[in-house]
Structures are given as C-alpha cells and as structure tokens.
Amino acid sequence: MTDITTYRHFINGEYVDPIDGEWFDSDDPYKGEVWARVARGTKADVDAAVAAAKAAMFDGPWTKTHASQRGKMMRKLGDLVVENAERLAQIEVRDNGKLYSEMLGQLRYHPEWWWYYAGLADKVEGSVVPIDKPDHLALTTHEPVGVVGAITAWNFPLYLNLCKVGPALAAGNTVVLKPPPDTPWSATHLGKLIVENTDIPAGVLNIVASSDHGLGEMLSADPRVDLVTFTGSTVTGRRVMQTASATVKKV
C-alpha cells in the first residue's frame, strides 16, 4: 500500500477541509491502489466557493484589475507551468494513468495557451457603430459575464482546465472549477501554483472536487453563477443544460 496523500478544496485563496467532513479515495490506475484522499464537495462547499467568486467579482480587487494586469498575471501562470512541467506531468500520470512522455510533451506546450490568453486579455475591444441619427454616437463595450462554473472531464484534466479557466480569467470573470471525480488532483495543484506564485486575488479561482456529478448540477442551478462551461458526456451535458435553464444562464 502506498502512502495516502490528502487533498483539500481550494476556496478564496486557501486550502480548506470539506465543510461536511466528507472525503473520497482516488486510485492509482497503474497500481490499482488508493493513493490519495480527496475532499468530497457538497452543497455547503459549493455555496462557499460561489460566494467567494461572487465577492471577488464584484467587491474585491479583481474589479479594479485592468486588462493588461490580467494579462501579466496569466503570463506568469504560463511561466510557472514551464518551471513545473515535470512535476505536473508526474501528477497527471499518477492521477490519470497517461504516459509520462505524452504528458511531459503536453505540459511543455501548455504555456503557449496561457501566453495566448494573456495576450488576448487586453484585446477585448468595443466598436463605434454607424447609426442614422445625427449628433449621436453609438458605442459597444464588452464586460465580464460574472461568475463562471467550469466542469471538466477526466481524460485531459490539465488541458481542459486551462481551456476553461484561461479565457474566463482573461475576460475578467471569476471561476468555480469542478474537476472530474476520477482525476481531481492536477486541478488542485493549479490552485497551489496560483496562490503561491501570482498576484491573482483570492476568490478569483476556486476549486471544489467531488466523487459524483451532483456538484456540477449544483453549479448549473445556482442563480449566482452566470455561465456554465462543460466538457463531458452527452447525457451529463443535457442535464447541465436543463438545470441551467431554470435561471436562464449561458451554457
């Protein structure tokens, strides 16, 4: 039996135990043994994570962080992936069972995505719209949607987390990330890199894991969540759309 490592939720810039005190096991797919004990999120944890994201979105320093600052923060994230590529690849292999050579190659390319979104952050521009009314000026502007609920699949955890978190942060949103039950830990390590090495404010990215898919439905149904981004099965996707429709949120 391998040593069991414990992983907690990442909420409001801190690692926290599950509020209801529930945990679940994560298996090493190569050895077929439990290698990690992971916080099992419930409605109380979702409430805390969404509240933190909403406060960061509307009350905290993130509201005053301009686009070029967001870009610099995200570029730093790309740099951190470069520095931690080997460790992140090892985590993904242990959690997911992928080949180390595949993951190391993927992780060495990952920074390109962070840097792309970093460069995109200050390119979200409005326009002057031609109108037929004299002495009037019509402007369009783009604003952040708000709190984004991100639900990812097990087969490419780090890549899918990046594809959802990257553009959301670049546009000025805050995020509650729900990683897949089978492979939750690489997402949690992303939170560790953020809190220890960047100036991204607390509450901007929150990560809550669970051993089932009920957490995703809670995010979809929560009226404080303004948009849900999902990758997974068609069956679960239908459920996400159904629960999100009650509050007419973007999916």
C-alpha positions, 0 to 999 in steps of 0.5 A: 500500500502506498502512502495516502496523500490528502487533498483539500478544496481550494476556496478564496485563496486557501486550502480548506477541509470539506465543510461536511467532513466528507472525503473520497479515495482516488486510485492509482490506475497503474497500481490499482491502489488508493493513493490519495484522499480527496475532499468530497464537495457538497452543497455547503462547499459549493455555496462557499466557493460561489460566494467567494467568486461572487465577492471577488467579482464584484467587491474585491480587487479583481474589479479594479484589475485592468486588462493588461494586469490580467494579462501579466498575471496569466503570463506568469501562470504560463511561466510557472507551468514551464518551471513545473512541467515535470512535476505536473506531468508526474501528477497527471500520470499518477492521477490519470494513468497517461504516459509520462512522455505524452504528458511531459510533451503536453505540459511543455506546450501548455504555456503557449495557451496561457501566453495566448490568453494573456495576450488576448486579455487586453484585446477585448475591444468595443466598436463605434457603430454607424447609426442614422441619427445625427449628433449621436454616437453609438458605442459597444463595450464588452464586460465580464459575464460574472461568475463562471462554473467550469466542469471538466472531464477526466481524460485531459484534466490539465488541458481542459482546465486551462481551456476553461479557466484561461479565457474566463480569467482573461475576460475578467470573470471569476471561476468555480472549477469542478474537476472530474471525480476520477482525476481531481488532483492536477486541478488542485495543484493549479490552485497551489501554483496560483496562490503561491506564485501570482498576484491573482486575488483570492476568490478569483479561482476556486476549486471544489472536487467531488466523487459524483456529478451532483456538484456540477448540477449544483453549479448549473442551478445556482442563480449566482453563477452566470455561465456554465462551461462543460466538457463531458458526456452527452447525457451529463451535458443535457442535464447541465443544460436543463438545470441551467435553464431554470435561471436562464444562464449561458451554457 
